[in-house]
Amino acid sequence: NLYTIKENVKRNKVIMKNINGGMNRKKSKAGYFGEKYYDSLRELEKNVNLLYLKDVDTSSCKPDMYDEDLNQKLLKIQDEWLIPANKFIFVIPEYNGGMPGALKMFIDAISIRKRSETFEGKKAAIVGVAAGRAGNLRGMEHLTGVLNYLGTIVLPNRQPYSSIYKLMDKQGNITDESTLNTIENHVTQIINF
């Protein structure tokens, strides 16, 4: 579930936050963390929109994705969501000790055209989510390298959440008070970044 949040802030400033970066799996537990970040941002900012990667037609993520004439669906997302943005938040679940391949493929596809307008000089925050005990540290490190390569400035406080099943109830609500406080503090850092 790649969540993309687009905020229209006063003074015609547009902020986009990609939340729950790159998972195209439906019913992802990591999605609950993305939703909590979304809700926390909505409390502080107005006009927030949300786009899930799982709802993006990824059928264009194939060899033709490098031909901008054949990749109109992804180009529309890039033009309407990514290029106007100046901030991103990626909440990435751990997949096989790293970040989901769907996120990397999505970044590869959209970086073919207007790469500098999409990434250079923009800011990003990274949140790692894992059922295990490392909070997707390797995935966050990998995504940091990719984003730095593209010219994106990454918030030094990359936030890992480990053993996520212990932090949520059966309905997916995050119930751990320490985790809720950490999310609120991290959101404040992201806004001020």
Buried (B, 14 or more C-beta within 10 A) or exposed (E): BBBBBBBBEEEEEBBBBBBBBBBBBEEBBBBBBBBBBBEBBBEEBEEBEBBBBBEBEBEBBEEEBEEBEBBEBBBEBBBEBBBEBEBBBBBBBBBEEBBBBBBBBBBEBBBBBBEEBBBEEBBBBBBBBBBEEBBBBBBBBBBBEBBEEBEBBBBEEBBBBBEBEEBBEEEBEBEBEEBBEBBBEBBEBBBEB
